[in-house]
Amino acid sequence: MLTRAIKLTTGVVVMVVVATGGARAGEKEKPAGQGAGQAAIEKMMEEFAKPAAQHEEFKELVGQWKADVKSFWENPKKPELSTGTSTMKMILGGRYLQQQFRCQMGGKTYEGLGISAYEKAQKKYVSIWIDNMGTGIMLTEGKYDKATDTFTETGESSSPMGPMKLKMVTKSVNKDQFVFTMYVVTADGTESKSMEITYTRKK
């Protein structure tokens, strides 16, 4: 998936170069009327790069958050409790939401970094996550249900035991609190809760 993403990014860069500088380099040799096509491509790329309404919604999460963490890894009936912090901010001109997360987990300091985006071309939410308890990059895709104010995403994470399929649900309580729940999904589709984090905005 990562290779495919890199290829896609490379393809976009090449497309931009061809559509702008590359096209201009041969402008004198173009037949009459092709300049209008070039202008249309440039306008399309400009529109593609503009933040959308979905990016404005990301801004509601910007700020400092207290995180109350429940981990269900060892005993589903008796979760490990811990507290942490989360800092969220918009980056690259309001196009992406970045989260820096830190808490104590299993007697160790857990640190993670996530980037969330709305991909206008494919009309879907995508995210990446990296942390200090692995060396991989988790890629997820998600959908937002405005009626219930719930964001559901799915993805796959690597582990020493092999890949793990994950489902994550973020449910808004109010503008100053939301709950994130992560499930491990087995081959037969069974979902087991592995983590629950309640985020409360710091005042």
C-alpha angles and dihedrals in degrees: 000000000000092000089051091050091050090050090049091051091048090049092053092050091050090048091052092048092049092044094051122017097016093050093046092052090065096035095117092058095051119111116246114280098031091100089073090057091051091052090051091053092049091049090050092052092048091052091047091056096051117103113249135212089276090061090053089056090056088063090069087072096052113119144053119315137190112222123208105196130201115187118195098183100114105024119017090195095050111037123197110249125214141148131232145162135249130196118195128187140159117249139188096031097317095306100115138034114224123199126193111193132187133174144136114267127172091350092305135099110256119202127181140175125202136183120198125191144170109230105213096191093056095029095229142108118252132183141182127205132192130175144170094259094071144016100233137091118238115214121196139178124207149181129215122219106203094189092063096024089234129142117202123188136173133199147136130261128196122235138166087262092053134267119337123207113222138193121197127191124191114193123187117225095179137319091288101043140042137165125229117198125185125198132190110224118211126210092266091053097258113151120214120188109237103168142010124190125186111202118203120184115243114233 
